[in-house]
Amino acid sequence: ISSKAKEHKGACKACPMSKSYGEFREWYHGLNKPKWWPPVCIIKIVWQILYHLIFPTFAIIFYEAYQGETPLEVWLPFAINLALNLSWLVLIFKFRWLKLQPLLCILMNVSLYIAAEGVKEKHPIIYNL
């Protein structure tokens, strides 16, 4: 285990996509990251905030789609974005296919942009998130 891994050993308790937290921690902290990369504790806080924003946003859109109030061209980009985010967990954390990161980031950003444009008029708060 690198000294950096030992430094951050309490950062997260488990990664569901890894065989063990120790294996994940060793792999993650062994990655070459730029000097400006934030510490794990900052990344953890940011993602907790993001997930608390993402879930209600998606829930509203999918509920409205279920009710027939949101057309396909609005909710489909949200569904694609959700699928891409979930695939990130599997492809990057489980299979560790790091070369897919740029492609997944581009696809996630494009789907998020299209999704945001679709809700701009009806849900300005969701659009501005």
Secondary structure as GFF3:
##gff-version 3
##sequence-region A 1 129
A	DSSP	alpha_helix	3	7	.	.	.	ID=ss1
A	DSSP	alpha_helix	21	30	.	.	.	ID=ss2
A	DSSP	alpha_helix	40	66	.	.	.	ID=ss3
A	DSSP	alpha_helix	72	88	.	.	.	ID=ss4
A	DSSP	pi_helix	89	94	.	.	.	ID=ss5
A	DSSP	three_ten_helix	98	100	.	.	.	ID=ss6
A	DSSP	alpha_helix	101	119	.	.	.	ID=ss7
A	DSSP	alpha_helix	124	128	.	.	.	ID=ss8
###
